Amino acid sequence: MNERGKRVSWVELYLDLVFVLAVGRLAHLIVAEPEMHSVWVALGLFFVLWWTWIGFAVLYNRHGDDDRTEHLLFLLGSVPIGVAAVAIEPAAQGDPAVFAGALAVARLILAVAHGDGGPDLLRGRIARAYLVSVALFAASILVAEPWVYVLWFVAVSQESSVLLRSDHAAGRGHRARRPVPEHPREALDPHHFAERFGLFLIILLGEVLVEAGQAPAESTATWIAIGAAMVLAAALWWLYFDSSAEINLRVLELSGGSPTMARTIFAVGHMIPSFALIGIAAGVGLLLEQEDARFGYVLVSTGIGLYMLGTRAFLRARRGPFALRLLVVIATFNLGRLHEVLSPDEYVVFVAAWVVVCAGLATQLDADGHVGPAEEVGAGEAAVAGADAPDRVGG
């Protein structure tokens, strides 16, 4: 990322390492019980873990100084997150007490970190929101399903709405509702924020490699499929980082580090494609293990389709008919039907080739329609204006 922005600290990378454990557990959860119920449970657990990670990312982005106090805070936070990662399996089996308790402790640490910021109204509101979440997660230990998940959803919804909301969002009039922050304390460092999400996507792509590496290589066909899985992960990296990562950064820069824009593009916008990578990893694992592989076909094709839609990496190419690109994405969702004609190993090779072609096509369309810096800035300004449009109409 650009050297002008705040750099990601070593302690943040350590915290990400703890989340690697959680990501692996979620993928294993789907592989162990390959059915839609497991996917929905994994998505629910990922949802609360995702916003826990975002809480620490926003904290460091706005207030991190990379000093010993900050190091201690993040290292303390890594402990309950690690416990929550280990508790994913019992939580998925109907015993969420340890998982919920650990995430309550993580939010208590976030509340203390924000509450220690002096007479800053924004930090005070965020601290209070996290204290409410602590109470809700703690209360969820005492209730039965489905109320556990209802309390989690309410907790995350109220804390996230405060965490990435402009300080003047509650004001009145047109100016009060613009996405560009008016006060420096509201703004996010675009480079740090974009890099944090990019690094998290790499963690998730790494899970595809982990699942491929765990496959029992008992034949030449399986060895070829393992290599194809590596190619698939690389092609998925290319789809996002070759263009989308830079565009997302540019738009956030143009918004002045707007919390509203950061929430739209990254916190919410990246959630489903990020989870899609877990589904792809689980699907690759099922296919290469060749046990219950039928569900693996669907996981991989649906995951790639959601990744392409969510990152807009393929659809946002500057040239070429949009309808054709949309048809390619729709076809991607239906690749799972090939279970009738392709073996699991052959299917992994096929989807890897498919994504490579899509990545190459997106790059070609982007290169053929290359625009200058002024036009890129104009496109970013249009995106910012688009986010502001509903407010202008409402005002």
Stockholm file with secondary structure:
# STOCKHOLM 1.0

chainA/1-395         MNERGKRVSWVELYLDLVFVLAVGRLAHLIVAEPEMHSVWVALGLFFVLWWTWIGFAVLYNRHGDDDRTEHLLFLLGSVPIGVAAVAIEPAAQGDPAVFAGALAVARLILAVAHGDGGPDLLRGRIARAYLVSVALFAASILVAEPWVYVLWFVAVSQESSVLLRSDHAAGRGHRARRPVPEHPREALDPHHFAERFGLFLIILLGEVLVEAGQAPAESTATWIAIGAAMVLAAALWWLYFDSSAEINLRVLELSGGSPTMARTIFAVGHMIPSFALIGIAAGVGLLLEQEDARFGYVLVSTGIGLYMLGTRAFLRARRGPFALRLLVVIATFNLGRLHEVLSPDEYVVFVAAWVVVCAGLATQLDADGHVGPAEEVGAGEAAVAGADAPDRVGG
#=GR chainA/1-395 SS CCTTSCCCCHHHHHHHHHHHHHHHHHHHHHHHSCSHHHHHHHHHHHHHHHHHHHHHHHHHHHHCCCSHHHHHHHHHHHHHHHHHHHTHHHHHTTCCHHHHHHHHHHHHHHHHHHHTSCSCHHHHHHHHHHHHHHHHHHHHTTSCTTHHHHHHHHHHHHHHHHHTSCTTTTSCSTGGGCSSCSSTTTCCCHHHHHHHHHHHHHHHHHHHHHHHHTSCCCSHHHHHHHHHHHHHHHHHHHHIIIIIHHHHHHHHHHTTSCHHHHIIIIIITTHHHHHHHHHHHHHHHHHHHTSSHHHHHHHHHHHHHHHHHHHCTTTTCSSSCHHHHHHHHHHHHTGGGGGGTSCHHHHHHHHHHHHHHHHHHHHHHHHHTCCCHHHHHHHHHHHHHHHHHHHHHHC
#=GC SS_cons         CCTTSCCCCHHHHHHHHHHHHHHHHHHHHHHHSCSHHHHHHHHHHHHHHHHHHHHHHHHHHHHCCCSHHHHHHHHHHHHHHHHHHHTHHHHHTTCCHHHHHHHHHHHHHHHHHHHTSCSCHHHHHHHHHHHHHHHHHHHHTTSCTTHHHHHHHHHHHHHHHHHTSCTTTTSCSTGGGCSSCSSTTTCCCHHHHHHHHHHHHHHHHHHHHHHHHTSCCCSHHHHHHHHHHHHHHHHHHHHIIIIIHHHHHHHHHHTTSCHHHHIIIIIITTHHHHHHHHHHHHHHHHHHHTSSHHHHHHHHHHHHHHHHHHHCTTTTCSSSCHHHHHHHHHHHHTGGGGGGTSCHHHHHHHHHHHHHHHHHHHHHHHHHTCCCHHHHHHHHHHHHHHHHHHHHHHC
//
